[in-house]
């Protein structure tokens, strides 16, 4: 699966399950934390989705704002954890 596929899957999850609408456009650089789209509860839901969808465990040590600030950062984190790089 390529980065673009991951971004689209993550984008769809956030739009449909966290925002509960697909009428708001989320881009790879949309500041999810800054806009309040992601918070502790929604980030936990997202991490569970990543585990179920991609088979990737996000270590607690990586649960920091820089890794969840936007879709591009989240996708990068998923790829790095999938490769065992974190």
Secondary structure, DSSP 8 states (H G I E B T S, - for coil): --HHHHHHHHHHHIIIIISS-SSS---TT--TTTTTS--HHHHHHHHHHHHHHH-----GGG-SGGGSSSHHHHHHHHHHHHTT--
